[in-house]
Amino acid sequence: MKNNKILFWSVTVALAGFLFGFDTVVISGADLSLQELWGRGELFHGFVVMASALWGTVAGALFGGIPTDRLGRKTTLIWIGVFYFISAVGSASVSDPWLFAAFRFLGGIGVGVSTIAAPTYISEIAPAADRGKLVASYQFNIVFGILIAFLSNYLLSGVGENAWRWMIGVEAIPALIYTLLVLGVPRSPRWLLVKGHQPEEAQRVLLLINPGADAGAMMAEIAKDNQQSDLDETIFHPRYRFSLMLAFLLAFFNQFSGINAFLYYAPRIFETAGLERSSALLSSVGIGVVNMVFTLIGLSLIDRFGRRQLMYIGSVGYIFSLGMVAIAFALGWQGWYVPLFLFVFIAAHAIGQGTVIWVFLSEIFPNHLRASGTSFGTSVHWVLAAAIPSVVPILFTSIGTAPVFAFFAFMMVLQLVFVWRMMPETKGVTLEELGETLNLKNAVV
């Protein structure tokens, strides 16, 4: 990475991913405490208390493309930090489950919008050769946030009956730091040219990104891509149906791996496998470490091996680990069998889907539709991410843990087929060149 400015700006924006990971997982440490505190039953606990942030994430993903296009990537990223801060302070302060859910919903909106705005921004400032690892730094920050949330929950679990308030409220600190840092990044040059209609400012930022480069030629390439498109069309135009299918299926399989269901209920799953509550929380910290280590491996390989190869590796790892977890629960294996196989599951996710999804979604739509196309993919992702964890407590109780994990393993067999038969490679080419290549595939679908 030759340009330190691009690296710094990318890492700064990717801190939105840290808040995403922290906010998504921090609730797991408060899960049982909140159920005991408000005691409204499994359905209320699953859909209102636990999944309120996920439903906010769905709203953010569905509509986040609008501010990302109209206000710009940078302005949207600033508002994301504000939402996180208010959510953390509010949800840690209230004593009513509905108010708690409302503040968690607000934080969820921040998560949903960040999955659009942050990868879009980074992909638009990154050089083609480094785009994979720079966009994947968003995923690294997600898993780093997950690790810190698990560790924070473990360290704060013994501070008293209101430990859950400290677990959730501490997020306000990184939210404030992120918001202040993101004020210093420049606006996306592609947004400035295509949506902001500010060619002089776009040229200035392009020269910041590539000192000494021919900014005029770069602007001409972006402009040519836009001139070949109808700027009033939507992602549902027939010429983008292949890209739309790719976005849908990648997001669909991401959640039908069971990843969010597991992250939300990791301590409960470990307790079901026979671990004590303190050991279950500590095992969750181990999950965070494995997640971070293998995300770093994926990040280092994505621009060398490509997106498809990482998806192959991840798919095989999913099938093995989820199948073994199902067998362990079916046969009643106690102790560290289930945590061991779930560590493999997390490693498979981190090196495959975890590293690839935000990169791939930010690459497969043209400049004028990147925000709305990414919004579509993330919406599919988050609708399922809200729905699946919401029903997991009921499924565990009604049909048992083993059938749930067996089903997730079967879905990963289908993902392997998707990667083999449909998924194109996107590494190492400019966003404009990718647009031309995928348009040819769209034409024959």
N, C-alpha and C positions, 0 to 999 in steps of 0.2 A: 504494500500500500504506500504509494509515493507521496500522495497529497495528505498531509496531516490534518488540514482543515476539513476535508471530506470525512476523514475518520472521526474527528471530534464532533462534527455536526451529526453524523450518523449515530454515534454512541449516545449523544445527548437526546436525540429523538427516540432512540431505542429504549431509553429509560421509561418511556410510557409502557413498555413491555414489562419492566420491573414492577410497576404499579399494578398492571394487569395480573401478573402471577401472584403477587402478594394479596391483592384483593380477592382473587378467586379462591385461594386456598386457606386464607386466614380463618375463614368461617368454620373449617373442619375442627379446629381446636375448641371452638365454642359450641359445637353441634350438640353434645349430650347435655351440657349445662343449660343451654337455651331450651331444650326439650323438657328438662326438669323444671325450669323456671316458669314456662308458660303452659306446659302440659295440655295442649289442644288436640293431641292425637297425631298419628303418623302422617295423615293426608295434609293437615294444616302445616305441620312442621316441614314436610317435604316441599310443598308448593309455595307457601308464604314465607316462612322464616328462612329456610335454607336456599331456596331457588329464586328469591326476590331479585338478587343481583343478576342472576342469569336472565331473568325476564327483562330486566333493564338492558342487559347486553344485547338481547334480541332487538329491542327498540333502537338501540344505538347502531347496531349493524344494519338494520332495515333502512334507517333514515340518515345515517352518518355520511353517506355519499353527497348529500345535499350541502351541508356546510363545508365539506372538504372541497367541493367544486366552487361554491359561491363565495365563501369567506376566504378560501385558500387553505393550503395545507398547514401553514404555520399558525394562523389565527385559530384554527380548529384545535391544533395541538395544545395551545395555551389554555383554551377552555376545558380541555380534557383534564389538565392538572387542577383547575379550579373545582371541577366536579368531584374529583377524587378527594380533595381536601375537605370539602363540605360533607361528603358522604362519611368519611372516617370520623370526623368530630361528632356529627349528628347521630350516627348509629351507635357510637360508644356512650352517648349521653342519655338516651331515652330509656324508658321502662315499659313502653307499650309495644307489643309485637307488630302492630300495624305501622306505627311510626318508624320502628326499626326497619321494617320491610321497605318503607318509602325511601329512607336514606340509603339503604343497600341498593335499591333500584337505581338511584341517582349515580352511585358508583358504577353500577353495571352499565349505564349509558356511556360512561367514560371508557370502560373496557371495550364495548362494542365499537364506538367511534375510533378508538385508538387502533383497532385491528384493520381499519381502512386507511386512516390518515398517516400513521407512522410508516408502514411498509411502502405506501404510495410515495411519500416524500423521499424516503431513502432510495427507492428504485430510480427516482427521477434525478437525483444528484450523483448517483454512483456510476463509475465507468463500467462498461460491459464485463471486463475481465474480473472485476471484484464485486459485482453486484450481488452475487449469491451470498458471499460471506457477510457483506455489509447489511443486507436485508435480514439475513439470518441472525445478526446481532440482536435484533428485536426478540427473536425466540430465545436467545441466550439470556437476555434480561428477564424474559418471562420465567424461565426455570430458575434463575438466580433469585427472583422474587419469591418463587415457590419455596426454594430452600430456606430463605430468610424467614418466610412466614412459618414454616414448620419449626425452625429453630426458635423463633420468637415465641410461638405457642408453647413449646416445651419449657423454655426458660420462665415464662410468665404463668405457667399452669399452677404454681404453688403460692401465688400472691394473695389468695383468699377467695371468698365466694364471688367477688366481682372481677375475677381474673379475665373473664371473657371481654369485659369492657377495655381492659388494657391491651388485650390481644388485637382487638379491632381498631381501637383508637390510635395506636402507635403509627398507623399508616399515614397519618397527617404529616409526619416529619418528612418522609421521602417525597410526598406529594408537593409540599412547599418547595423543596430543593429543585425538583424537576421543573416546576412552573417557572422559577426564576432563571434556570439555565436555558430553557427553550426560547425565552425572550431574545436570546442572542444569536439564533440561527437565521440565515437568510431565507427568503422565500424561494420556492421551487422555480427554477427557470422555465420548465415546461409549463407549469401552471401560469406563470407570468405571461408567456407568449400565447398559449392556447386559450386560457380562460380569463386571465387578468388583462389581456390586451395592452401589455406594457413592454414593448420590444426593447426599449433602451435599458430598462431595469433587468430584463432577461439576459441581455448581452453582458451587462456588468457582472451578474452572478455567474454566468458561464465562464467569464474570464477569471473569477475568483476560484472556480472549481478546476479549471484547466488553464493555468497561467501560460501564456505563450501560444496557446492553441488558436486555430482559426475559428473564432466564435461565430463569424458570419456564415461559414460553411455548416457549422453545427445547427444554427438557427434555420438555415435553408433546408436541411434534412428534416427537421421537425415540422417546418412549414409545409414541405412537400407531402409528408404523411397526412397532415390535416387537410390539405387541398384535395387529396384523393378520397376523402370521407365526407359524408353528409353530417355536419355538426349538429343537426337537429334529430338524427336517428338515435335509437336506444339500443341497449344490449340485446333486446329481443328481436332485432332485425335478423332475417335469415342468414345474412352474411357472417353473423357472430354465433351461430348455433353450436358449432363445434367448441368454441371457447367457453360457451355457456355450459355445455355438457361437462367439460373438463372441470370447471369451477364447482359445479354441483356435485359431481362424483367424488372429487378429492375431499371436499368438505364433509360430504355424507359419510365416507369411510373413516375420516378422522374421528368422528364422534362415535361411530358404531364399533370402534375399537374398545370403547368403554373407558377411555382415558379420563374424562371429566367425572364420570360416576366414581371411578376409583379415587381420584384426587380429593373429591368432596368427602368421601366416606372412608378414607384410608384407616384412621384409627379404629373405626367400627369394624371394618373387615378384618383387621389384625386381631381385634378382641374376639371376633367370631372364630378365628383360627386358633384361639387358645392363649393368646398373650394377655398379660395384665395391662391395665390402662396406661400406666407409666411407660411400659415397654412398647406399647402400641404407638404412643406419641414419639418415642425415641426412634422406632422403626420408620416413622414418617420422615424424620430428619434424614435417615439413611436413603429414603426414596429421593429426597431433594438433592442429596450429594450425587447419587447415580445419574439423576436427570441432568444435572449441570455438567458432569464429566463427559457424558456421551453426547450432549449438545455441542460441547466444545469440539469433540471429534467430528461430529457431523458438519459443524461450521468450517473446520479445516479441510474437509473433503468435498464440499458441495460444488466448488468451482473447478475441482480437479476431476472427480468422478462423474459429476453431473447429478441432476435431480432424480432421474429414473433409477440409477444404480443404488442410491440411498433408499429409495422406496422399495426396491427389491429386498435389500438387507433388512429393512424394518418389517416388511410383510412376513418374511420367514420367521423373524424373531417373535413377532406377535403370535403367529399360529402356534409355535412351540410353547411359549410361556403361558398364554391363555388356556391352551389345552391342558397343560400340567396343573394350573390352578384349579381348573374344573375337576380334574381327576383327584387332586388332593382333598378338595372339599367333599367329593362324592365318596371317597374311601375313609374320610374322617381322620386324615393325617393331622396331628397336632404339632405345635412347636414352630420351628423356623422354616418348614417346607414352603408354606404359602408366601411369607415375606421374601424368601429366596427367589421363587419363580416370578413374583411381582417386581423384584428388582430387575430381572431379565426383561419383563414386559416394559418397564419404564425405559430401560436402555434401548430397546427396539423402537419405542416411540420417539425417543430423543434423537436418534441418529437418522430416522426415516421421516415420518409425518411431521414430527415436531420441528425439524430443521427446514423441511421443504415447503410446508403449506403457505406461509406468508410470502415466501419468495415467489413461488409459482403463481399464486393469485395476483400478485402485483405485476407479473410479466405478460400475461396472456391476453390482455385487452389493449386497444390502441390508446394513445394519449388522451383523446377527448372523452373516452369512456372508461378510463382506468379506475376512477373513483367509484363510478356506479357498478362496474363489473366486479371490482373487489368487494363492494357492498353486497352484491348478490351472493358471492361465495361465502363471505363471512356471515351473512344472514342465515344461510342454510346451516352453516357450522353452529351458530348460536341458538337457533330454534331447537336443534337436536341436543345441544349442550344444556339447554334448560329443561327440555322434556325428559331426557333419559335420567339424569340424577333425581328428578322429581318423583319418578316412579320406582327408583331402585329400592328404597326402604320397603315398599309394598311388595315388590317382586322377591326380595330376600325372604320376607315373611311368608309369602303365599306359595312360591314354587321352590324356594331354596337357592342357596348361593351357587352351587355347582351348575345348574342349568343356565343361569345368567351368564356365567363365564364361558360355558360351552357355546352359547349363542354368539358371543363376541368373537370367539375363535373362528366360527364358521364364516362370519362376516369378513374376517381378514383373509380367508381363502378367496372370497370374491374380490377383495382389493387387489390381491396378487394378480388375478386375471385382468383387472382393469389396467394395472401398470403394464402388463405384458402386451395387451391388445390395443390400448388407446393412448396412453400417456406419451406425449412427445418430449424430446430433450430441448431445453431452453438455454443451456449454459453458453456463455462466451459471445453472444451476439447482441447488437443494440436493440433497444425496445422497438425502434422503427422497423428494423429488419425482421424481428419476430412478428410484428403486425402483418407484414407482407406474407410471411410463411404460413401463418395460421389462417389468413384470409383464403389462401388456396385450399386448405383443408376444410374450411367452412363451406366452400363452394361445392364440395363433393359429398357432404353429409346429408 
